[in-house]
């Protein structure tokens, strides 16, 4: 069942491009525990989604998994599919995840490392923790492709905020100077698990290799899986890593951020 859960989080969220049901009122519970929320950065409102499994509704001190999508899901209004077979399967598996799942959406033409997107995501985290009385010592950061770059950005810009970081086929958001050491120093001892396909032609595998080496050189707490003969769709291999979700949820900050 762990593989199925990860299939929902990674495979389902990666492949869907359908927006949330049109016309859903903000704050109204949609099918399957999906909530639509907004956060303001300056005068602009941004929609993000939160999935709360039915069995966890009303409970406190829950963990939060923040998922940063790839470039194909940029837009507005939410990207999680709620209709049809895909939506039903996604809800079925997400109901079994023992955590709140936070799903911000990056605007078209933007990247997670853009200052406004950073503020949007951190604002959504704060609102989610406050609204659901979640455990700030159990915030987990995951990202795929563009989201993997975003994971490194957020982990380094907000050290000590996340209990664990998972970057899948991502890379350094720094494009000049010390591209990897600068990130590794700020990530510090945060537990990290990195995944990449050796034959990735979209994001070179050297991005993850150099990040892992920089983390090791800075006494980082890092695990790395590289898959021979696998390209950018490395998440299909990640789905088979049965230890990933238990490992992630077992991490906890010693001091609440």
GUKOL-224736 format. One line per field, with one value per residue (C-alpha): x negated, y, z negated; residue number from 0; residue in three letters. Coordinates in steps of 0.25 Angstrom, whole numbers. Each point is the difference from the previous one (the first is absolute). Last residue first. Example, Ala and Ser with C-alpha at 12.3 -4.5 7.8 and 13.67 -1.06 7.14 Angstrom:
<rs>
u = -55; 6
v = -4; -14
w = -29; -2
seq = 1; 0
type = ser; ala
</rs>
This chain:
<rs>
u = -41; 2; -13; -5; 6; 6; -3; 9; 9; -10; -6; 14; 3; -13; -3; 9; -8; 8; 6; -13; -2; 12; -5; -12; 8; -12; -8; -3; -11; -8; 8; -6; 4; -6; 1; -5; -3; -10; -14; -3; -8; 11; 10; -9; -1; 15; 2; -11; 7; 14; -4; -9; 12; 4; 14; 7; -8; 0; -8; -5; 13; 1; 4; -4; 3; -3; 0; -3; -15; -3; 9; -7; -14; 6; 6; -13; -8; 9; 0; -12; -1; 11; 14; 5; 13; -8; 6; 12; 3; 7; -3; 5; -3; 2; 4; 2; -1; -14; -6; 10; -8; -7; 12; 8; -10; -3; 14; 3; -11; 8; 13; -6; -2; 7; 2; 2; -1; 4; 5; 0; -5; 11; 11; 13; 11; 8; 2; -13; -9; 7; -1; -15; -2; 8; -8; -13; 5; 5; -13; -9; 9; -2; -15; -2; -6; 13; -1; 9; 5; 13; 3; -5; 11; 0; 4; 0; 2; 5; -6; 3; 2; 11; 10; -10; 1; 15; 0; -10; 8; 13; -7; -6; 13; 8; -1; -9; -13; -10; -5; 6; 6; -12; -11; -12; 2; -10; -11; -1; 8; -4; 6; 0; 3; 6; -1; 12; 0; 15; 12; 13; -1; -11; 9; 6; -14; -3; -5; -4; 1; -6; 5; -7; 5; -7; -1; -13; -1; 13; 4; 12; 6; 7; 2; 0; 5; 5; 11; -1; 1; 4; -11; 0; 12; -1; 3; -8; -4; -15; -9; -4; -15; -2; -13; -8; 10; 4; -14; -5; 10; 9; -11; -6; 13; 1; -15; 3; 12
v = 105; -10; -5; -14; 0; -14; -11; -12; 4; 1; -14; -6; 7; -4; -14; -7; 6; -6; 14; 6; -9; 6; 14; -1; 4; 9; -11; -14; -9; -1; 5; 10; -1; 10; 1; 12; 6; 11; 0; 12; -9; -10; 12; 4; -14; -1; 13; -4; -13; 6; 10; -10; -8; 11; 5; -3; -10; -10; -12; -2; 2; 8; -2; 8; -3; 11; 1; 14; 1; 13; 5; 13; -6; -9; 11; 9; -12; -4; 12; 7; 11; 1; -7; -2; -8; -13; -12; -9; -15; -3; 8; -5; 9; -3; 7; 13; 14; -1; 7; 9; 5; -13; -10; 10; 0; -14; -4; 10; -7; -13; 7; 3; -15; -6; 6; -4; 8; -6; 8; -9; 10; 10; -10; 3; 9; -2; 15; 5; -11; 3; 15; -1; -9; 8; 12; -7; -4; 13; 7; -9; 2; 15; -1; -9; -13; -8; 5; 9; 1; -6; 1; -11; -8; -4; -14; -3; -14; -2; -13; -15; -3; -10; 10; 4; -14; 1; 14; -2; -12; 9; 11; -9; -6; 12; 14; 5; 2; 9; 12; 12; 13; 5; -4; -9; -15; -3; 7; -11; 0; 3; -8; 4; -12; 5; -8; 0; 7; 0; -9; 6; -7; -11; -11; 8; 2; 15; 5; 14; 9; 13; 12; 13; 14; 12; 14; -3; -15; -6; -14; -7; -14; -11; -13; -14; -11; -10; 8; 15; 7; 15; 9; 8; -3; -10; 7; -9; -14; 0; 2; -12; -1; -13; -8; 5; -1; -14; -5; 6; 1; -11; -9; 2; -5; -12; -4; 1; -9
w = -55; -12; -6; 2; 14; 3; 10; 0; 10; 11; -3; 0; 13; 7; -5; 11; 11; 12; 3; 1; 12; 7; -5; 9; 12; 4; 5; -6; 6; -13; -12; -10; -15; -10; -15; -7; -14; 3; -5; 9; 10; 0; 3; 11; 6; 0; 7; 10; 3; 1; 10; 7; 4; 10; -1; 13; 7; -13; 3; -14; -6; -12; -15; -12; -15; -10; -15; -4; -5; 7; 11; -1; 3; 11; 8; 0; 3; 12; 9; -5; 10; 10; 3; -14; 1; -2; 6; 1; 4; -13; -12; -14; -12; -14; -13; 7; -7; -5; 12; 8; 12; 1; -1; 9; 11; 0; 0; 12; 8; -3; 4; 13; 1; -11; -14; -15; -13; -13; -12; -13; -10; 3; -4; 6; -7; 13; 2; -6; 7; 13; -1; -3; 12; 10; -4; 2; 14; 4; -6; 8; 13; -2; -2; 13; -4; 3; 14; 8; 14; -4; -15; -9; -7; -15; -4; -15; -4; -14; -6; -2; 15; 2; 5; 10; 6; 3; 3; 11; 6; 0; 7; 10; 3; 2; -7; -11; 7; -8; 8; -8; 4; 7; 10; -1; 1; 12; -8; -11; -13; -14; -11; -14; -10; -13; -13; -9; -14; 0; 4; 5; 13; 0; 4; 11; 7; 1; 13; 1; 13; 3; 7; 1; -3; 4; -7; -8; 0; -5; -3; 6; -4; 7; -8; 5; -10; 11; 6; -3; -13; 2; -5; 13; 8; 11; 13; 9; -6; -2; 12; 9; 3; -7; 3; -12; -10; 3; 1; -12; -11; 6; 4; -14; -7; 10; -3; -15; 2
seq = 256; 255; 254; 253; 252; 251; 250; 249; 248; 247; 246; 245; 244; 243; 242; 241; 240; 239; 238; 237; 236; 235; 234; 233; 232; 231; 230; 229; 228; 227; 226; 225; 224; 223; 222; 221; 220; 219; 218; 217; 216; 215; 214; 213; 212; 211; 210; 209; 208; 207; 206; 205; 204; 203; 202; 201; 200; 199; 198; 197; 196; 195; 194; 193; 192; 191; 190; 189; 188; 187; 186; 185; 184; 183; 182; 181; 180; 179; 178; 177; 176; 175; 174; 173; 172; 171; 170; 169; 168; 167; 166; 165; 164; 163; 162; 161; 160; 159; 158; 157; 156; 155; 154; 153; 152; 151; 150; 149; 148; 147; 146; 145; 144; 143; 142; 141; 140; 139; 138; 137; 136; 135; 134; 133; 132; 131; 130; 129; 128; 127; 126; 125; 124; 123; 122; 121; 120; 119; 118; 117; 116; 115; 114; 113; 112; 111; 110; 109; 108; 107; 106; 105; 104; 103; 102; 101; 100; 99; 98; 97; 96; 95; 94; 93; 92; 91; 90; 89; 88; 87; 86; 85; 84; 83; 82; 81; 80; 79; 78; 77; 76; 75; 74; 73; 72; 71; 70; 69; 68; 67; 66; 65; 64; 63; 62; 61; 60; 59; 58; 57; 56; 55; 54; 53; 52; 51; 50; 49; 48; 47; 46; 45; 44; 43; 42; 41; 40; 39; 38; 37; 36; 35; 34; 33; 32; 31; 30; 29; 28; 27; 26; 25; 24; 23; 22; 21; 20; 19; 18; 17; 16; 15; 14; 13; 12; 11; 10; 9; 8; 7; 6; 5; 4; 3; 2; 1; 0
type = unk; unk; unk; unk; unk; unk; unk; unk; unk; unk; unk; unk; unk; unk; unk; unk; unk; unk; unk; unk; unk; unk; unk; unk; unk; unk; unk; unk; unk; unk; unk; unk; unk; unk; unk; unk; unk; unk; unk; unk; unk; unk; unk; unk; unk; unk; unk; unk; unk; unk; unk; unk; unk; unk; unk; unk; unk; unk; unk; unk; unk; unk; unk; unk; unk; unk; unk; unk; unk; unk; unk; unk; unk; unk; unk; unk; unk; unk; unk; unk; unk; unk; unk; unk; unk; unk; unk; unk; unk; unk; unk; unk; unk; unk; unk; unk; unk; unk; unk; unk; unk; unk; unk; unk; unk; unk; unk; unk; unk; unk; unk; unk; unk; unk; unk; unk; unk; unk; unk; unk; unk; unk; unk; unk; unk; unk; unk; unk; unk; unk; unk; unk; unk; unk; unk; unk; unk; unk; unk; unk; unk; unk; unk; unk; unk; unk; unk; unk; unk; unk; unk; unk; unk; unk; unk; unk; unk; unk; unk; unk; unk; unk; unk; unk; unk; unk; unk; unk; unk; unk; unk; unk; unk; unk; unk; unk; unk; unk; unk; unk; unk; unk; unk; unk; unk; unk; unk; unk; unk; unk; unk; unk; unk; unk; unk; unk; unk; unk; unk; unk; unk; unk; unk; unk; unk; unk; unk; unk; unk; unk; unk; unk; unk; unk; unk; unk; unk; unk; unk; unk; unk; unk; unk; unk; unk; unk; unk; unk; unk; unk; unk; unk; unk; unk; unk; unk; unk; unk; unk; unk; unk; unk; unk; unk; unk; unk; unk; unk; unk; unk; unk; unk; unk; unk; unk; unk; unk
</rs>
